């Protein structure tokens, strides 16, 4: 257990600090509530767990061999965040309801991890720093993926619950539009920071 403590600490810090997943979950919790955001939460956990497992099994070597993939990943992640920001605010511009019609599905949230730069940083760091010595590649990859999933799920859930806590305050349509605008602007800022 003491050997896992650095991994647990790293997973907690990376999962609980602001990033694309947590901003989107705050918006989802505020707009749809916790229960309807649950597939989004579980999709993040499953998608990121798979990402870590594959990275530990050698996908990280692909990024080391082809550094230009980092640029492609940054661009794809930025475009995905711009699209999600547009979904948060598009209705307000056209005079329709400002909230998106539905939360992200399990599959959409899992797939988003493939273009989420923060998830890649975490996966690559776990693969290069936290793989347990003396384990087979498959066993070590599975262990660190499961540990990360166990930490990630409650951490990202807290961001969705934070959104739920804001929900009563957001019953006013103007406040909801402002909130969605702030969340969308935050995603756009993250997208721009990624492209730097």
ABEGO torsion letter per residue (X at the ends): XAAAAAAAAAAAAAAABBBAAAAAAAAAAAAAEAAAAAAAAAAAAAAAAAAAAAAAAGAAAAAAABAAAAAAAAAAAAAAAAAAAAAAAAAAAAGBBABBABBBBAAAAAAAAAABAAAAAAAAAAAAAABBBGBBAAAAAAAAAAAAAAAAAAAAAAAAAAAAAAAAAAABAAAAAAAAAAAAAAAAAAAAAAAX
